[in-house]
Amino acid sequence: MVSVNLESIVSEDPCKAHNGRKFITIEKSGEVRHWARSLGCTEDMLREAVHAVGRSAAEVRLYLRNRKR
């Protein structure tokens, strides 16, 4: 049986690292790109949302969803 450390695999792949994350970080351009694609918004919209409601991914999703209405 082979033992695999899933945390090390997830941290190596930036896209996988975001799965299940509860907080959004906008300090790194790669993370901003990923979150914007994941949430279906522009990078500027993502930054605006984070500044408006904080780093919670759930709150940012809700903010963006309500903004699109």
Backbone as numpy.savetxt, mean C-alpha at the origin, in Angstrom:
# Nx Ny Nz CAx CAy CAz Cx Cy Cz
11.85 -32.98 4.66 11.01 -31.80 4.66 11.89 -30.56 4.66
11.55 -29.61 3.80 12.32 -28.38 3.69 11.63 -27.28 4.47
12.40 -26.60 5.29 11.85 -25.49 6.07 12.07 -24.19 5.32
11.01 -23.42 5.17 11.10 -22.16 4.43 10.63 -21.03 5.34
11.41 -19.97 5.40 11.04 -18.80 6.17 10.25 -17.87 5.24
8.91 -17.90 5.36 8.06 -17.11 4.48 8.27 -15.62 4.63
8.60 -15.16 5.82 8.83 -13.73 6.02 9.99 -13.23 5.17
11.05 -14.03 5.04 12.18 -13.58 4.23 11.82 -13.57 2.76
10.99 -14.50 2.31 10.57 -14.52 0.91 9.69 -13.31 0.63
8.75 -13.03 1.49 7.85 -11.90 1.30 8.61 -10.60 1.28
9.58 -10.43 2.15 10.30 -9.16 2.22 11.20 -8.95 1.00
11.55 -10.01 0.29 12.38 -9.87 -0.90 11.60 -9.33 -2.09
10.33 -9.59 -2.16 9.50 -9.16 -3.28 8.65 -7.98 -2.83
8.91 -6.77 -3.35 8.18 -5.59 -2.88 6.67 -5.70 -3.05
6.21 -6.35 -4.10 4.76 -6.49 -4.30 4.17 -7.40 -3.25
4.82 -8.52 -2.96 4.33 -9.44 -1.94 4.40 -8.82 -0.56
5.37 -7.95 -0.34 5.52 -7.33 0.97 4.32 -6.47 1.33
3.59 -5.98 0.34 2.45 -5.11 0.61 1.19 -5.91 0.91
1.13 -7.17 0.53 -0.06 -7.98 0.77 -0.32 -8.07 2.26
-1.52 -7.71 2.67 -1.87 -7.81 4.07 -1.36 -6.67 4.93
-0.69 -5.73 4.34 -0.19 -4.61 5.13 -1.34 -3.73 5.56
-1.23 -3.19 6.74 -2.28 -2.34 7.27 -1.95 -0.87 7.16
-0.69 -0.54 6.88 -0.28 0.86 6.83 0.45 1.15 5.52
0.22 2.33 5.00 0.82 2.76 3.74 1.98 3.69 4.05
3.09 3.44 3.40 4.27 4.29 3.53 4.46 5.03 2.21
4.58 6.33 2.27 4.74 7.10 1.03 6.13 7.71 0.90
7.05 7.28 1.72 8.40 7.82 1.67 9.25 7.22 0.55
8.89 6.02 0.08 9.66 5.34 -0.96 8.84 5.29 -2.25
9.46 5.71 -3.35 8.73 5.80 -4.62 8.19 4.45 -5.08
8.90 3.36 -4.83 8.43 2.04 -5.21 7.17 1.66 -4.46
7.09 2.03 -3.21 5.90 1.73 -2.42 4.73 2.59 -2.88
4.99 3.84 -3.20 3.93 4.73 -3.69 3.37 4.17 -4.99
4.25 3.76 -5.90 3.79 3.18 -7.17 2.94 1.95 -6.94
3.41 1.07 -6.08 2.67 -0.16 -5.80 1.29 0.14 -5.22
1.24 0.96 -4.18 -0.03 1.26 -3.53 -0.99 1.96 -4.49
-0.48 2.88 -5.30 -1.34 3.58 -6.26 -1.95 2.58 -7.24
-1.13 1.68 -7.76 -1.65 0.65 -8.68 -2.66 -0.25 -7.97
-2.31 -0.65 -6.78 -3.16 -1.55 -6.00 -4.52 -0.94 -5.68
-4.53 0.36 -5.43 -5.77 1.05 -5.04 -6.47 1.71 -6.23
-5.87 1.63 -7.40 -6.51 2.19 -8.60 -6.58 3.71 -8.60
-5.51 4.34 -8.16 -5.48 5.81 -8.12 -4.12 6.29 -8.61
-3.99 7.59 -8.76 -2.70 8.16 -9.12 -1.84 8.26 -7.86
-0.55 8.47 -8.06 0.35 8.64 -6.92 -0.01 9.90 -6.15
-0.40 10.95 -6.87 -0.79 12.19 -6.19 -2.06 11.99 -5.36
-3.02 11.23 -5.90 -4.24 10.95 -5.15 -3.92 10.15 -3.89
-2.99 9.21 -4.00 -2.59 8.41 -2.84 -1.97 9.30 -1.77
-1.06 10.18 -2.17 -0.42 11.08 -1.20 -1.47 11.97 -0.54
-2.41 12.49 -1.33 -3.48 13.34 -0.79 -4.30 12.56 0.24
-4.64 11.33 -0.08 -5.43 10.50 0.82 -4.68 10.24 2.13
-3.40 9.90 2.03 -2.61 9.63 3.23 -2.51 10.90 4.08
-2.32 12.04 3.44 -2.25 13.29 4.20 -3.60 13.62 4.85
-4.70 13.24 4.19 -6.04 13.54 4.70 -6.46 12.63 5.86
-6.17 11.32 5.73 -6.71 10.37 6.72 -5.65 9.58 7.48
-4.39 9.73 7.12 -3.35 8.98 7.81 -2.91 7.76 7.02
-2.06 6.93 7.61 -1.42 5.82 6.91 -2.22 4.53 6.88
-3.35 4.46 7.54 -4.16 3.24 7.56 -4.64 2.91 6.16
-4.31 1.71 5.68 -4.72 1.29 4.35 -6.24 1.26 4.23
-6.92 0.82 5.27 -8.38 0.76 5.25 -8.98 2.16 5.13
-8.45 3.10 5.87 -8.96 4.48 5.83 -8.67 5.12 4.47
-7.50 4.85 3.92 -7.15 5.40 2.61 -8.07 4.82 1.54
-8.34 3.51 1.60 -9.27 2.89 0.65 -10.65 3.55 0.71
-11.14 3.73 1.92 -12.45 4.35 2.12 -12.46 5.78 1.59
-11.43 6.53 1.89 -11.31 7.92 1.41 -11.34 7.97 -0.11
-10.54 7.10 -0.74 -10.49 7.09 -2.20 -11.82 6.65 -2.80
-12.46 5.66 -2.20 -13.75 5.17 -2.69 -14.79 6.29 -2.62
-14.83 7.00 -1.52 -15.79 8.10 -1.35 -15.48 9.28 -2.27
-14.22 9.48 -2.55 -13.80 10.58 -3.42 -14.24 10.34 -4.85
-14.28 9.07 -5.26 -14.63 8.72 -6.64 -16.13 8.85 -6.91
-16.93 8.92 -5.86 -18.40 9.01 -6.02 -18.83 10.35 -6.51
